[in-house]
Amino acid sequence: MTTVTTQTTQVYQVFIKATPEAVWEAITKPDFTERYFYGARIENTPERHRSLGPDGSTWGDEPMYEFDPP
């Protein structure tokens, strides 16, 4: 006897009423990410992606592989 397991995938789509430039600012500037990511400061530059927790601890510090502003 063979058992077949079916896996489903849920896809979410989000619509943001903002310009591409405004969205880019919101996800790359620490002053904005602090507001949108529960106090975490996310610093994105063409060279690095760095995440800092609300207490200032480093959550991640990695090289940036792709940086493509609108």
C-alpha positions as CSV (number, residue, x, y, z in Angstrom):
1,M,0.0,0.0,0.0
2,T,1.3,3.4,-1.0
3,T,0.5,6.6,0.9
4,V,0.3,9.8,-1.1
5,T,0.9,13.1,0.7
6,T,-0.3,16.3,-1.0
7,Q,1.5,19.5,-0.1
8,T,-0.1,22.9,-0.7
9,T,1.6,26.2,-1.0
10,Q,0.0,29.4,0.2
11,V,1.1,32.6,-1.6
12,Y,0.6,36.0,-0.1
13,Q,0.4,39.2,-2.1
14,V,0.7,42.6,-0.5
15,F,-0.4,45.8,-2.1
16,I,1.3,49.0,-0.7
17,K,-0.1,52.3,-1.6
18,A,3.3,54.1,-2.0
19,T,5.8,54.9,-4.7
20,P,8.7,52.4,-5.3
21,E,11.0,55.1,-4.0
22,A,9.0,55.4,-0.7
23,V,9.0,51.6,-0.2
24,W,12.8,51.6,-0.9
25,E,13.3,54.2,1.8
26,A,11.2,52.3,4.2
27,I,13.2,49.1,3.9
28,T,16.7,50.6,3.6
29,K,16.8,53.5,6.0
30,P,17.3,52.6,9.8
31,D,15.0,55.5,10.9
32,F,12.2,53.9,9.0
33,T,12.9,50.3,9.7
34,E,12.9,51.0,13.4
35,R,9.3,52.1,13.0
36,Y,8.2,49.1,10.8
37,F,10.3,46.3,12.3
38,Y,9.4,46.5,16.0
39,G,12.4,48.7,17.0
40,A,15.0,46.8,14.9
41,R,17.3,49.0,12.9
42,I,18.2,47.5,9.6
43,E,21.0,49.2,7.8
44,N,21.3,48.5,4.1
45,T,24.1,49.9,1.9
46,P,25.5,48.7,-1.4
47,E,28.2,46.9,0.6
48,R,26.5,45.5,3.8
49,H,23.2,44.4,5.3
50,R,23.3,44.9,9.1
51,S,20.4,44.2,11.5
52,L,20.4,45.6,15.0
53,G,17.9,44.6,17.7
54,P,15.9,47.2,19.7
55,D,18.6,46.9,22.4
56,G,21.4,47.6,20.0
57,S,22.7,44.0,19.8
58,T,23.8,42.8,16.4
59,W,21.3,40.3,14.9
60,G,23.2,40.0,11.6
61,D,26.0,41.6,9.6
62,E,26.4,40.2,6.1
63,P,27.7,41.4,2.8
64,M,25.2,42.8,0.4
65,Y,25.0,40.7,-2.8
66,E,22.4,42.8,-4.7
67,F,21.4,46.4,-4.2
68,D,19.0,47.8,-6.8
69,P,17.2,51.0,-5.9
70,P,14.2,52.0,-8.1
